[in-house]
Amino acid sequence: MRKRYAICGLLLLSLAACSNLTVAPKPVTAHAIAPDVNSFNAGIIDCDAKGCKVTANWVAKYKQMEAEFKKTFADDVNIKPEGNHFRAPYDVVEHFTQLKAAERGSP
């Protein structure tokens, strides 16, 4: 009986010793901040209940990625001029995010 407890104890000890070999993902660090004109805001100025206020550069990048990946979005017609900027609904901003992920090679 003592031999069985000793073997179980050694087995548990050896398993506990291997626990520090767990593979954990490396933290993601940004390599660059997305500049837009003179601000580091990635072209998104502000968001509210109506969507996000974006720059003309954001809209141009969005249209460029749509053409590149041939993935247009029906709600693109809802991107409206607002002063010197544009108002993009949240679903369009989400589509931009998906296109950006595809550009980076993410699934």
N, C-alpha and C positions, 0 to 999 in steps of 0.2 A: 504494500500500500504506500509506504514512504517513497518507494522508487517511482510510482506513478505520479505522486505529487511533485517530486523532484523533476521529472521529465516535463510535466505540464508547466511548472514554474520556469524551467529553462526555455521552453517553447514560447511562453508569453514574454519572457525577457528578450528573446531574439526578435520577436515580432515588434516589440516596443522599440528596439534599437533601430529597426528599419524604418520607423515612422518618419524620421527626418529626411527620408529620400523622396518624399512626396513632391511631385512636379507641380509647381504653381505658375500661372501665367505671369509674364513680366508686366510691370505697370506701363501703361501707354503714356508717352511723353510727346507733346507737340513739338515738331521740328521747326515750325514757322507759324506765325500769327497771320491770319488772312487780312492783308491791307486792302483798303478801298479808298482811293484818292488820298486824303491826308489823315484818315482814321483807320484804326485796326478793329473794324467792326464787321468784316466779311460782307459788307454791303447791306446789312440789316440795321436800320436806324432805330426803330421802335416797333413794338407790337401792342395791339389792343384788341378789343372785341371784334373789330372789323378785319383783322389780319395784320400783316406786317408792312411797315413803311420801308421800302427798299430803294437802293440807288439805281441809276441807269446802268451802271457797270454790273450789278447783280442780275438785272434783267437780260443784259447782253450775254453774260456767262450762262444763264439759264437756257436761253435760246440756242446758244452754241452747243451746249451739252445735249439738248433735245435733238438737234440736227445730227450730231456725232453718233449718238446711240439710237437714233430713229425711234424715239419714244416720246411722242407728243402726248399732251394731256388736255382733255376737253375744257377744263376750267381755266386754261390760259387766257381765254377771252375775258376773264374777270380781273386780270391785271390792269389796273386803271391808273392813268396819270393823276398825280396829286401834287400840285405845285411843281417844284424842281425834281420831285421824286415820283415813286410809284407805290400803289397799294396792292399787295399780293395776298390773296386769301391763304389761310393756313394749309389747305390741301395742296396748293401750289408750292408753298414753302417745303412741305413734306416731300413732294415730288422732286424738288431741287435737291433735297437731302439724299434721296435714293439715287439720283443721277450722280451726285458727287461721290457716293459710296462706290458706284459702278466705275467711275473714273479712277478711283484709287485701287480698284481691283478687289473690293470687298464683295461678298455674295449678295 
